[in-house]
Amino acid sequence: MNQLKLVARILEKTALRYTPAGIPIASATLVHSSTAREANLVRQVDVEISAIAAGEISQRFNEIELDVEMEFTGFLARKNRNSKSLVFHVTEFGTPLLD
């Protein structure tokens, strides 16, 4: 199963665009920072990942304010057929998380 759930903040985003088929696409860079336990050690985890939201969710995704922590759910896919870079395709997100 290819499912990713990530608590992150939008660091930057671009204007809403449309595919040749007319599907709206919202693009952003998400940033996450936390600690995780690995091999009995505490490790600092800092992640920056490209994300997109397509279709009906794109407008709501594009309206999220910068630097607001939220939980995003979706899947990972290649940026394009020939790329090795991954993009997080957001299919759901929750309300802003409180500190």
Secondary structure as GFF3:
##gff-version 3
##sequence-region A 1 99
A	DSSP	beta_strand	4	13	.	.	.	ID=ss1
A	DSSP	beta_strand	17	18	.	.	.	ID=ss2
A	DSSP	beta_strand	24	38	.	.	.	ID=ss3
A	DSSP	beta_strand	41	54	.	.	.	ID=ss4
A	DSSP	alpha_helix	57	62	.	.	.	ID=ss5
A	DSSP	beta_strand	70	78	.	.	.	ID=ss6
A	DSSP	beta_strand	86	93	.	.	.	ID=ss7
###
